[in-house]
Amino acid sequence: MATTTDDLTAVELPRIGTLTQRQQRGQDCVWCGVTLAAGAVIDLGPRRYRRADWVTQWFPRACKRHPGGVS
């Protein structure tokens, strides 16, 4: 189960364009790119992404080495 904290939605993340598809999908850590395993995940909360007039959400996650956004 993923760990989540309301404060983590305030963490500034890397720009989405600099991330791999796996990082954008929450399969890999947004900070170091390590593949995430169940029970070792920190859910950073849904984020809105806008490009031109198109808006979507993405769901970044991090490994436990980077809980507060330390890169």
C-alpha positions in Angstrom: 0.0 0.0 0.0 1.3 3.5 -0.9 2.1 6.0 1.8 0.5 9.4 1.4 0.5 12.7 3.2 -1.4 15.9 2.4 1.8 17.9 2.7 3.4 16.0 -0.1 1.1 17.5 -2.7 2.9 20.8 -2.0 6.3 19.2 -2.9 7.7 20.8 -6.1 8.3 18.0 -8.7 10.6 17.9 -11.7 9.0 19.2 -14.9 6.8 16.5 -16.4 8.6 16.9 -19.8 11.9 15.8 -18.2 10.4 12.5 -16.8 10.1 9.2 -18.6 6.7 7.7 -19.3 7.2 5.2 -16.4 7.9 8.1 -14.0 4.8 10.0 -15.3 2.7 6.9 -14.7 4.0 6.3 -11.2 5.8 3.1 -12.0 9.3 4.6 -11.3 10.4 7.2 -8.7 10.1 10.8 -10.1 13.4 11.7 -8.5 15.8 8.8 -9.2 13.9 6.6 -11.7 14.1 3.4 -9.6 11.3 0.9 -10.3 8.8 1.0 -7.5 7.6 -2.0 -5.6 4.5 -2.5 -3.6 4.9 -1.4 0.0 7.9 0.8 -0.8 6.1 3.7 -2.5 5.2 7.2 -1.4 2.2 8.6 -3.3 2.8 12.3 -4.0 -0.9 12.9 -4.9 -2.6 13.7 -8.2 -1.3 16.7 -10.1 -2.9 18.6 -12.9 -1.0 19.0 -16.2 -2.1 21.6 -18.8 -0.8 21.8 -22.3 -2.5 24.4 -24.5 -6.2 23.9 -23.9 -5.9 20.2 -22.8 -5.9 19.3 -19.1 -5.2 16.0 -17.5 -4.0 14.5 -14.2 -0.9 12.5 -13.5 -0.1 10.5 -10.4 3.6 10.9 -9.4 5.2 8.5 -6.8 8.5 8.3 -5.1 10.7 5.7 -3.5 11.2 5.9 0.3 14.7 7.5 -0.2 12.9 10.7 -1.5 9.9 11.2 0.8 10.0 15.0 0.9 11.2 15.6 -2.6 14.9 15.5 -1.9 16.6 14.8 -5.3 
